[in-house]
């Protein structure tokens, strides 16, 4: 792909962070279409001594790592960010990681949260989707985009299993050991 062609793309990035000892590994899988089977690019960053985990304040640990990762790409070419987790944590719209990512970009880039498990008292702003033959749902939340549209996007992602192929690739890349 030529540089000129790449610059004209409007892309999606799915991000995740994995922690080991005193280091965080952040990975971004960049793709152009929800139906893509392969990423355009995979970007990786490492954060030394990330913020300690605080119950109820997960974003304080994760957000700086995601910010560092997103500095590796042309954020002006990104039209949607997908995070592993929630945008809202409860029915009162307590902000989750996705909300903080959205706020960091001044509300200019929609964020979709994809979670594998349910939170108590969090049904109002969550849409369950079922993929493949799985009887277990994925929990979709969004900000900057209608929830039904966000759920359709994740539903339409490539792969025949519960977890879309590119999100599974992201998870695998995130957990691979640093060489």
N, C-alpha and C positions, 0 to 999 in steps of 0.2 A: 504494500500500500504506500503510495507516495505521501510525502509530508503535506502537500496541498490538499489531497483528498482527506487525510486524517483530520486536518484543521476544520473541515466543513462538517464533520460529524457532530451530532448531538448524542451524548452517551449517558448511560446509566452506570452507576457504580454501587456494588454491594460491598459492605465493609464488615470486618470482624476483628476482634483482638483476642489474643491468647496470652496467658501469663505463666512465666516460669521463674522461680526464684526472684531475682532482682531485675527482671527484664520483661517487657511486653513486646510481642510480635503482632504488628497490625498488617492486615492484608486487604487489598482492594481488588475485586474482579470487575473489570470494565467491559461492558458490552453495549451494543447499539440497539438491539431489539429484544423485547421480552421473550421472543421465541428462539433466540440464538442458542445454538448447542455448544459453541466455543466462545471463550472470551476474546476480545480484541487485545487485551493486555492484562497482566497480573502485576500489581505493584506491592512492594513490601517495605515496611519501615520498622525499626527497632527503637524502643524507648527504654533507656536505662532508668532504674529506680522509679517505676511508676508510682503514682499516689496509692497509698494503702486503701484497701477496701473498707468502706464504711456502710453499715447496714442502712438501707434507705437512701443512700447517696452514691449508688453505683456509677452514675454519670461522671462524678468527680474523678474516678479512676480511668474510665473509658474515653471520655471526650478529648482530653489532651492527646491521647494516642491517635485517635481518629483525625484530629486536626493536623497532627504531624504527617500522617499518611496522605491526607488530601492536599498537602503542600507539594506533593510529588506530581500532581496532575494539573492540567489547565482546568480549573474549576468552572470557568466560563463555558466549557464544552459539556458540562454535566447538567442533565435536566432532571434527574431523580437520584436520590441516595436511598439505598436499602440497608437497614441496620438489623442486626441480630438482637431482637428485643422489642420493647414496646415504645410507642409514642406517648401514650397515657397509661398510667398505672392503676387508675381506679375510675369509678363512675363520676367522681368530682373533678376529673381531668388533672389529677396530680401529674406533673410532667415526668416523663420517662426519658431514657437516652435519646430516642428519636426526636423528641421535642427540643432538647438542648442542642442537638445537631442542627435542626431547623433554625433555631434562634441564632446560633453562631453565624449562619449565613444570612442573617437579617430577613428571614422569611422568603428568600428568593428562590430556594431550591426545595421542592417537595420532598418529604421523607416518608418512606414506608417502613413500618416495623413488622418483622416476621418473627413470631415466637413459637416455640414448640410446646410450651405448657401454659396453662391458664393461671391467671392471678385471681385471688378471691376479691369479690366486689368490683369486678372489672368486666362488665358485659355491655354497657351503654355505647362505648366507642370502639368496640372490637367486632370484627366479622370473622367467623370461622369459615374455613374452606377445607374441602376434602379433595385430595389428589390421588390419582391412581386407585388402587383397590384398598387403600388404608381406611380404617374406621376411626383413626385418630386425626383430629383436625390440626391445621396450622391456624394461629391466631394473628390476624392482620389488623394493624392500626395505621393511621396516616395523619399527616398534617400538610396543608398546602395542596391537597388533592382530595377529592371526594373518596370516602372509604370504599364505596362500591367499585369505583374505578381502580383503586389500589388493589382490592381483592381480585378483580378481573385480571390485572397485570400479573400478579403472582400465580393465579390459576393457569394463565396461558403460558407460563414459562416451560421451556423444554424439559422433558423427562417424564417417565411413566410412574414414578414413585411419589410418596408423600412429600418429600423434600425435593424441590426443583434441582436439576442437574448442576447449574452454575452455583447455586447456594451450597450444594454438597461439595463441589470443587473448592469453594471458598473455605468451608469448614476444614477440609483436608489440608489445604495449603497453609492455613493458619496454625494447625497443630503439628506440621512437619518440623522436625528439629532444624536448628540453624546449622548450616554447614561451616 
